Amino acid sequence: MGGFFIVTKISKSFGPHKVVDEVSFTLNAGEIVSILGPSGCGKTTLLRLLAGLELPDDGSIICDGHTFYQAETGVFLPPEKRELSLVFQDYALWPHLTVYQNVEMVLKYRRQNAPDRRKSTLPVRERVLEALDLLNIGSLAGRYPQQLSGGQQQRVAVARAIVARPKLVLLDEPFSALDRRLRLELRHELGTLLRRRHLTVLHVTHDQEEALTMSDKVIVMDGGKILQLDQPDKVYSCPVSAQVAEFIGKSNLIPVTVHNTGNAVAIEFPNGVTLVELDPHTFPPALSTHRGSARALALVRPEGIRIATGNKEVSPAPAAKGRTICLPGKVRNVEYLGDRYLITVEADTHGDLYCYSPHPYRAAEPLDLRIPLTALWLVPA
């Protein structure tokens, strides 16, 4: 099994409650992977297991060919031997040390625990100054943590994490305590820095936007299990289940019946309208390989729906000729989002559907929603 960081069937229980349940995944060197999930889903516990701060109940963890943990043989490498860095949600800076000393302490500790041949060659001062400059906090070297803003403290925590050039960087909700403007700024800077340094990163977050924008891959977790691991655009556009679809972004899920003849797939909507897709392979394996009829949910994101009033289409969604379902409805709610409006439409036979519009509508105003087949993705019911 290839890969730089390999996690195989890691599990952890606290009493009768299984918090992490046979989690397996692989990271390639230089990848940034986000673990995304709601509070209490097990993502922070998983991070602590990987860091060596908790002892797993079962499974194995291998990094760059070195075994961190293996239940079968009883191998458990302590955190200080794993050559990884962990950025905590609360930064965990030493309040009695300056910015420079906070970062320097990591290298001093590494030098004390390194083999004799490395002790005299580890360039502490040069590494510290380089890390501070990379995070644009060189001018703050003499200050103490309590003299810094939240954003500056976060930069120090990241500098401390990268100064020793670890094999793996673990980030635990690194931006959650910051305001939105600062979150966006640091998210961009950190993503750029991590890629420039070609660091391998595992990033825990509950922020969907953060996971989708920062990551090469996204792991969606809930109930201690991995629900999906894929590229961000695939997780958003092609979720494996309704649960993933509803957790990632705004979603519309319409109950449908799928009829698969093997040569074509027909999607029957509750109002009796049927759309035909000639190639079954454009649908998830569970539905494209099933012959006959099956219940499913048709996912369409708000940006995939076009709004029409009369014969005029006014929604910014791309036009698509043919193979389009038209659903009449009326406006139930309008939310202003700054650059657009989120319109909730009470559609006949389909319940509430969400779509975007460049301008608002009146409550109870009649609309036609047009959904092209290309905007649909099917998930099991």
SVG drawing of the C-alpha trace seen along z (x, -y; Angstrom):
<svg xmlns="http://www.w3.org/2000/svg" viewBox="-49 -45 77 54">
<polyline fill="none" stroke="black" stroke-width="0.4" points="0.0,0.0 1.6,-3.3 1.4,-6.7 3.4,-8.9 1.0,-8.8 -1.1,-5.7 -3.8,-5.3 -5.5,-1.8 -8.6,-0.9 -7.8,-3.3 -10.4,-3.0 -10.9,-4.6 -13.6,-4.1 -14.3,-6.0 -16.3,-3.6 -19.2,-2.2 -19.0,-5.1 -16.9,-4.5 -15.6,-7.9 -13.4,-6.8 -14.6,-3.7 -12.1,-1.9 -10.9,-5.0 -8.6,-4.4 -7.1,-6.9 -3.8,-7.7 -2.0,-11.1 0.5,-11.6 3.6,-13.8 2.8,-17.5 -1.0,-17.1 -3.3,-19.3 -6.2,-17.2 -9.1,-18.6 -11.2,-16.5 -14.6,-18.1 -17.5,-17.2 -20.0,-18.5 -19.0,-19.0 -18.6,-15.6 -18.1,-13.6 -14.6,-12.4 -12.3,-14.5 -10.3,-16.1 -10.0,-12.7 -8.7,-11.3 -6.1,-14.1 -5.0,-13.4 -4.6,-9.7 -2.4,-10.5 -0.3,-12.9 0.2,-10.3 -1.7,-12.2 -4.2,-9.4 -3.6,-5.6 -5.7,-4.0 -7.6,-0.7 -6.8,0.8 -5.3,0.3 -2.0,-1.2 -0.4,-4.5 2.7,-4.7 4.5,-7.9 7.2,-7.9 7.9,-4.2 8.1,-4.5 5.5,-2.9 3.9,-5.3 1.5,-2.8 0.5,0.8 -1.9,2.6 -0.8,6.1 2.8,5.7 2.3,3.2 4.4,0.5 3.6,-3.0 5.9,-5.9 5.5,-8.8 4.6,-12.2 8.1,-13.7 9.5,-11.0 7.0,-11.4 8.6,-14.5 5.2,-16.2 3.8,-19.5 0.4,-20.3 -1.3,-23.7 -4.0,-23.8 -7.2,-25.7 -6.1,-28.0 -2.5,-28.4 -1.0,-27.1 1.8,-29.7 4.1,-29.9 3.0,-33.2 6.4,-33.8 8.4,-33.5 8.8,-36.1 7.7,-35.3 11.3,-34.5 11.7,-32.2 8.3,-30.4 9.6,-29.4 13.1,-28.8 12.0,-26.4 10.8,-23.9 14.3,-23.7 16.1,-23.6 13.9,-20.6 14.6,-18.9 18.3,-19.5 18.4,-18.0 16.7,-14.9 18.5,-14.6 21.4,-12.1 24.8,-13.6 25.9,-14.0 23.0,-16.5 23.3,-18.6 26.0,-20.9 24.6,-21.3 21.0,-22.3 20.9,-26.1 18.6,-27.4 18.8,-31.2 18.6,-31.0 15.6,-28.7 13.7,-30.8 14.3,-34.1 13.3,-32.4 10.0,-31.1 9.2,-34.5 9.9,-36.2 7.7,-33.7 4.8,-34.5 5.5,-38.3 6.1,-38.6 9.9,-39.3 9.2,-42.7 7.3,-41.0 10.2,-38.8 10.6,-40.5 7.0,-40.7 5.1,-38.4 1.9,-36.5 -0.3,-38.8 0.9,-41.8 -0.3,-40.3 -3.6,-40.2 -5.4,-37.0 -4.1,-36.9 -0.6,-37.6 -0.7,-34.8 -2.0,-32.4 1.0,-33.4 3.4,-32.6 1.7,-29.2 2.1,-28.4 5.8,-29.6 6.4,-27.3 4.8,-24.4 6.9,-24.8 10.3,-25.8 11.4,-22.2 10.4,-21.2 8.2,-18.4 7.1,-15.4 3.5,-16.2 1.6,-19.3 -1.7,-18.8 -4.0,-21.7 -6.9,-21.6 -9.5,-24.3 -6.7,-26.9 -9.0,-29.8 -12.1,-29.3 -11.3,-32.0 -10.7,-34.7 -13.2,-37.1 -14.2,-36.4 -11.9,-39.0 -8.9,-37.7 -9.9,-34.0 -10.0,-34.6 -6.7,-36.5 -4.8,-33.9 -6.4,-31.0 -5.1,-32.3 -1.6,-33.0 -1.3,-29.7 -2.5,-27.7 0.1,-29.5 2.9,-29.0 2.2,-25.3 2.2,-24.6 5.4,-26.6 7.1,-24.6 5.7,-21.3 4.4,-20.3 2.0,-17.4 -1.0,-18.7 -4.0,-17.3 -6.4,-20.0 -9.5,-19.6 -12.4,-22.0 -16.1,-22.3 -16.1,-25.2 -17.2,-23.9 -15.8,-26.9 -12.4,-26.5 -12.2,-22.8 -13.2,-23.3 -10.9,-26.2 -7.7,-25.1 -7.6,-21.4 -6.4,-19.0 -8.8,-16.4 -11.6,-16.5 -12.5,-13.8 -16.1,-14.1 -16.7,-12.4 -19.7,-11.8 -20.3,-9.3 -16.6,-8.4 -16.7,-7.1 -15.5,-8.5 -18.4,-9.1 -16.5,-10.3 -12.9,-11.1 -12.5,-12.9 -11.4,-16.1 -13.3,-19.2 -15.3,-19.6 -16.3,-16.0 -17.4,-16.1 -19.6,-19.1 -20.9,-18.0 -21.0,-14.2 -21.7,-13.4 -22.1,-9.7 -25.1,-10.2 -27.8,-12.7 -26.0,-13.2 -22.9,-14.4 -24.9,-16.5 -26.7,-18.3 -23.6,-18.9 -21.6,-20.5 -23.3,-23.6 -27.0,-24.4 -28.8,-21.5 -32.1,-20.5 -33.0,-16.8 -36.0,-15.7 -37.5,-12.2 -37.5,-10.4 -37.7,-6.9 -34.9,-5.8 -35.6,-3.3 -32.4,-1.7 -32.7,0.5 -28.9,0.9 -28.8,-1.3 -30.5,-4.3 -31.6,-5.8 -35.0,-7.5 -35.6,-9.8 -39.3,-10.0 -40.3,-13.0 -43.2,-13.1 -45.2,-15.3 -45.0,-12.5 -42.3,-14.2 -39.6,-11.9 -36.1,-12.8 -34.0,-10.4 -30.2,-10.1 -28.7,-7.9 -25.5,-7.0 -26.0,-5.2 -22.4,-5.7 -22.9,-9.4 -24.7,-8.3 -23.3,-6.9 -22.3,-3.2 -25.1,-2.1 -27.7,-3.4 -26.0,-3.0 -25.4,0.7 -28.8,1.5 -31.3,2.8 -34.9,2.1 -36.5,-0.6 -35.2,-2.1 -36.1,-5.0 -33.4,-7.8 -32.9,-11.4 -32.1,-13.9 -29.6,-16.5 -29.6,-19.9 -27.6,-22.8 -29.3,-26.3 -26.9,-27.6 -28.2,-24.8 -31.8,-26.1 -33.0,-28.7 -35.8,-31.0 -38.4,-32.0 -41.3,-34.4 -43.6,-34.1 -41.5,-33.1 -38.4,-35.0 -35.5,-33.4 -33.9,-35.7 -31.7,-33.3 -27.9,-33.5 -27.7,-29.6 -26.4,-28.5 -29.0,-27.6 -29.5,-24.0 -31.7,-23.1 -33.9,-20.0 -33.9,-17.4 -35.1,-20.1 -37.8,-19.8 -40.1,-22.8 -41.5,-23.1 -44.1,-25.8 -44.1,-27.3 -44.4,-30.5 -41.9,-32.5 -42.0,-31.7 -38.9,-33.5 -36.1,-35.8 -32.7,-36.2 -30.2,-38.9 -26.6,-37.5 -24.8,-40.6 -23.9,-39.6 -27.2,-37.8 -30.4,-36.6 -31.3,-33.2 -34.9,-32.5 -37.0,-29.8 -39.7,-28.6 -42.6,-26.4 -42.7,-24.1 -45.8,-22.1 -45.3,-18.4 -41.7,-19.0 -41.8,-21.1 -39.3,-23.9 -36.5,-24.4 -33.6,-26.9 -32.2,-28.9 -30.2,-32.1 -31.2,-35.3 -29.5,-38.6 -32.6,-40.4 -35.4,-39.8 -39.0,-38.6 -42.2,-39.4 -43.6,-36.9 -46.1,-34.5 -45.0,-35.6 -45.5,-32.8 -42.3,-31.4 -41.3,-28.6 -38.1,-26.7 -36.2,-25.0 -33.8,-22.3 -31.6,-20.8 -30.7,-17.2 -27.0,-18.2 -27.6,-19.9 -28.8,-16.7 -26.8,-14.2 -28.5,-11.1 -27.9,-9.7 -29.6,-6.6 -32.8,-7.4"/>
</svg>
